[in-house]
Amino acid sequence: MTKHILLSLSVLGLLQACGGDGDPTPSAAGDKGIAPGGSVSAKFVGNENARSILLSKGEQSLGSAVPTEQADNGAMLRIGTRTLSGAHQTLDIAGDAHFALGRWVKGTLTRDTNTVTLQGKNHESYHYIVYNRLAALPREGQLQCKSVAATTPTGASDSRQKVDPPSGSAQVTFDANGAAVEGTMQVRADGQSASVSLATKIEDPGSMSVTGHMFANGQGAAVALANQGDAVPGLVVGYRAQLPGGDLYLGVARFVCSKK
């Protein structure tokens, strides 16, 4: 049975803490199918409900994204208490007025007085997605969702394996008790594949459901509903996928949803 916990984003942001835009260069791991730099159709418009998922091989942070700063090419330069500076580079940039995602690979990442120097190595990437949380959950209805943007999954070591673009799909059912999510995130690297379950229950618009062993260096996912500019919400996902050989790959993804 898949275990999951439902935690307030404001609490999660205190649990664990701990990117750049410059000229994009091809991924060192030989990743194919995703544009190295990427682009956005519009800059993210955040408000007091702005939230984020930030994942690296050793850290994860889920919480407030206030304030935000975004470069002209769509790369995030500030997410809450974290800033990216120096000679920086961001890959897999995607977004619009309702979300922004990417993968920080080079630059000086600062949080308070702590700094991390990223040197362009894929396995040291910080994956981020920024979004506005819902103000309220729908009381009924069913949605069909599919991933429309995602970072290239990265592993814990510089193995230079071939990594394919990830994909995901989900179904969300609303009732008086909240939202029931069913779905998977598919990851393929070096000829091996893994499927991460997104099955969970979301009972509050300000909460994120964390499933499996997401916070214990194992396979799992963080799933939240997000404002996508109309009455129909979308999904944001952060995940760790474990391949049959034992390697863990992580990433973030944005799902667009429509009524069934």
Buried (B, 14 or more C-beta within 10 A) or exposed (E): EEEBEBBBBEEBBEEBBBBBBBEBEEBEBEBEEBEBBBEBEEBBBBEEBBBBBBBBBEEBBBBBBBEBEBBEBBBBBBBBBBBBBBEBBBBBBBBBBBBBBBBBBBBBBBBEEEEBEBEBEBBBBBBBBBBBBBEEBBEEBBBBBBBBBBBBBBBBEEEBBEBBBBBBBBBBBBEEEBBBBEBBBBBBBBEBEBEBBBBBBBEBBBBBBBBBBBBEEEBBBBBBBBBBEEEBBBBBBBBBBBBEEEBBBBBBBBBBBEEE
